[in-house]
């Protein structure tokens, strides 16, 4: 699950029969004093107890206390879970391999994107292409300030589409494609 805190995700397990009710409960009540939980990705797996333990062990240095909260890139978790043999429950997708490749491409492009290389500096305002009233302020090489929080572009773009009820089927976004500066898409700006 994603959380209201950018870069903080919940990694947990529940039975397939209990999944809808568990998601409704967490979305309504939060977890470990963290609110704003939203479904992000779920996969039905064999040996899910062992796989959850493995994930928690792998990411233990990113774990918040003894909770199921981790300071991690949600797309990294999604890509890892897509590599497991299992049936995707949420979001409903038809082609795991294609989804894996899309997430990998998005992560690679996000890692390579730099506001500074594109000629922007801290304090510059960028606009959401499909709704120019939505703006964010560059706050680092790969971060923006929006709504009083610091975001990377892909998770922020996901949040905006989610808030508008317009998520694509994959839930993966190359954030720079959806923002512009001085009338040009960020992806169209040349590296300096």
LUMSE-62422 format. One record per residue (C-alpha): residue number from 0; residue in one letter; x, y, z negated. Coordinates in pm, whole numbers, always signed. Example, Ala and Ser with C-alpha at 12.3 -4.5 7.8 and 13.67 -1.06 7.14 Angstrom:
# LUMSE-62422
(0,A,(+1230,-450,-780))
(1,S,(+1367,-106,-714))
# end
This chain:
# LUMSE-62422
(0,X,(+0,+0,+0))
(1,X,(+108,+358,+57))
(2,X,(+75,+606,-229))
(3,X,(+13,+978,-267))
(4,X,(+388,+1011,-331))
(5,X,(+579,+1017,-3))
(6,X,(+834,+733,+11))
(7,X,(+673,+532,-270))
(8,X,(+499,+204,-178))
(9,X,(+333,-77,-371))
(10,X,(+433,-432,-279))
(11,X,(+208,-696,-428))
(12,X,(+2,-1004,-363))
(13,X,(-357,-1113,-400))
(14,X,(-561,-1405,-270))
(15,X,(-719,-1366,+72))
(16,X,(-1066,-1413,-82))
(17,X,(-995,-1134,-332))
(18,X,(-826,-895,-86))
(19,X,(-1117,-657,-5))
(20,X,(-1217,-619,-371))
(21,X,(-855,-574,-488))
(22,X,(-796,-302,-226))
(23,X,(-1116,-118,-324))
(24,X,(-1013,-135,-692))
(25,X,(-659,-3,-632))
(26,X,(-776,+269,-392))
(27,X,(-1033,+387,-649))
(28,X,(-825,+351,-968))
(29,X,(-460,+378,-867))
(30,X,(-181,+170,-1015))
(31,X,(+80,+238,-1285))
(32,X,(-35,+603,-1316))
(33,X,(+4,+653,-939))
(34,X,(-308,+763,-751))
(35,X,(-390,+787,-384))
(36,X,(-314,+426,-294))
(37,X,(-417,+332,+59))
(38,X,(-407,+5,+247))
(39,X,(-107,+3,+473))
(40,X,(-29,-356,+568))
(41,X,(-137,-705,+463))
(42,X,(-38,-1047,+592))
(43,X,(-164,-1392,+490))
(44,X,(+133,-1617,+411))
(45,X,(+214,-1963,+287))
(46,X,(+416,-1961,-37))
(47,X,(+318,-1600,-102))
(48,X,(+433,-1617,-466))
(49,X,(+786,-1703,-352))
(50,X,(+783,-1438,-79))
(51,X,(+664,-1167,-317))
(52,X,(+940,-1264,-563))
(53,X,(+1195,-1251,-280))
(54,X,(+1081,-901,-175))
(55,X,(+1092,-777,-532))
(56,X,(+1441,-923,-574))
(57,X,(+1565,-782,-241))
(58,X,(+1442,-433,-326))
(59,X,(+1502,-440,-703))
(60,X,(+1736,-139,-686))
(61,X,(+1447,+62,-539))
(62,X,(+1190,-58,-795))
(63,X,(+1019,+183,-1036))
(64,X,(+1060,+24,-1378))
(65,X,(+891,-316,-1391))
(66,X,(+606,-208,-1164))
(67,X,(+526,-317,-809))
(68,X,(+621,+33,-688))
(69,X,(+929,+82,-472))
(70,X,(+1101,+389,-326))
(71,X,(+1126,+254,+30))
(72,X,(+1047,+332,+391))
(73,X,(+703,+177,+445))
(74,X,(+786,+95,+806))
(75,X,(+1084,-113,+689))
(76,X,(+851,-322,+471))
(77,X,(+599,-351,+754))
(78,X,(+868,-469,+995))
(79,X,(+998,-724,+745))
(80,X,(+649,-862,+678))
(81,X,(+582,-883,+1052))
(82,X,(+884,-1113,+1080))
(83,X,(+714,-1366,+847))
(84,X,(+506,-1648,+991))
(85,X,(+151,-1555,+897))
(86,X,(-175,-1392,+1003))
(87,X,(-201,-1014,+980))
(88,X,(-505,-917,+774))
(89,X,(-467,-537,+781))
(90,X,(-465,-355,+1012))
(91,X,(-618,-596,+1255))
(92,X,(-369,-641,+1537))
(93,X,(-348,-901,+1809))
(94,X,(+21,-916,+1898))
(95,X,(+268,-938,+1607))
(96,X,(+576,-941,+1830))
(97,X,(+469,-623,+2010))
(98,X,(+386,-459,+1676))
(99,X,(+728,-562,+1536))
(100,X,(+901,-406,+1838))
(101,X,(+695,-85,+1812))
(102,X,(+776,-45,+1442))
(103,X,(+1144,-117,+1510))
(104,X,(+1151,+147,+1786))
(105,X,(+974,+401,+1565))
(106,X,(+1217,+338,+1278))
(107,X,(+1517,+369,+1510))
(108,X,(+1391,+692,+1666))
(109,X,(+1305,+836,+1324))
(110,X,(+1653,+755,+1198))
(111,X,(+1806,+927,+1498))
(112,X,(+1585,+1238,+1491))
(113,X,(+1739,+1551,+1340))
(114,X,(+1576,+1895,+1319))
(115,X,(+1921,+2047,+1302))
(116,X,(+2037,+1879,+1624))
(117,X,(+1720,+2011,+1791))
(118,X,(+1814,+2367,+1692))
(119,X,(+1571,+2409,+1402))
(120,X,(+1672,+2523,+1056))
(121,X,(+1521,+2510,+709))
(122,X,(+1219,+2737,+691))
(123,X,(+1116,+2696,+1057))
(124,X,(+746,+2622,+1104))
(125,X,(+632,+2334,+1324))
(126,X,(+274,+2275,+1441))
(127,X,(+70,+1957,+1480))
(128,X,(-1,+1930,+1853))
(129,X,(-367,+1821,+1837))
(130,X,(-457,+2077,+1566))
(131,X,(-231,+2383,+1568))
(132,X,(-382,+2498,+1235))
(133,X,(-185,+2214,+1072))
(134,X,(+170,+2330,+1009))
(135,X,(+473,+2209,+819))
(136,X,(+798,+2378,+721))
(137,X,(+1139,+2225,+797))
(138,X,(+1296,+2139,+461))
(139,X,(+1599,+1930,+559))
(140,X,(+1760,+1747,+848))
(141,X,(+1473,+1496,+870))
(142,X,(+1217,+1634,+623))
(143,X,(+937,+1888,+616))
(144,X,(+733,+2047,+340))
(145,X,(+359,+1995,+374))
(146,X,(+92,+2033,+109))
(147,X,(+351,+2098,-162))
(148,X,(+536,+1770,-89))
(149,X,(+844,+1672,+109))
(150,X,(+772,+1431,+398))
(151,X,(+945,+1257,+685))
(152,X,(+750,+1316,+1007))
(153,X,(+627,+960,+1071))
(154,X,(+458,+910,+730))
(155,X,(+314,+1264,+745))
(156,X,(+175,+1203,+1093))
(157,X,(+22,+876,+971))
(158,X,(-138,+1061,+677))
(159,X,(-284,+1334,+898))
(160,X,(-436,+1084,+1140))
(161,X,(-562,+877,+846))
(162,X,(-723,+1185,+687))
(163,X,(-891,+1260,+1021))
(164,X,(-1006,+897,+1056))
(165,X,(-811,+864,+1382))
(166,X,(-545,+599,+1312))
(167,X,(-422,+406,+1613))
(168,X,(-447,+27,+1610))
(169,X,(-83,-22,+1509))
(170,X,(-64,+243,+1238))
(171,X,(+291,+322,+1358))
(172,X,(+380,+673,+1471))
(173,X,(+691,+834,+1614))
(174,X,(+628,+1156,+1425))
(175,X,(+826,+1390,+1650))
(176,X,(+589,+1314,+1941))
(177,X,(+300,+1481,+1756))
(178,X,(+466,+1807,+1651))
(179,X,(+589,+2113,+1838))
(180,X,(+809,+2414,+1781))
(181,X,(+783,+2729,+1992))
(182,X,(+535,+2556,+2224))
(183,X,(+750,+2247,+2298))
(184,X,(+716,+1895,+2162))
(185,X,(+999,+1812,+1925))
(186,X,(+1085,+1513,+2147))
(187,X,(+1129,+1749,+2445))
(188,X,(+1383,+1970,+2269))
(189,X,(+1743,+1907,+2371))
(190,X,(+2003,+1816,+2113))
(191,X,(+2237,+2106,+2042))
# end
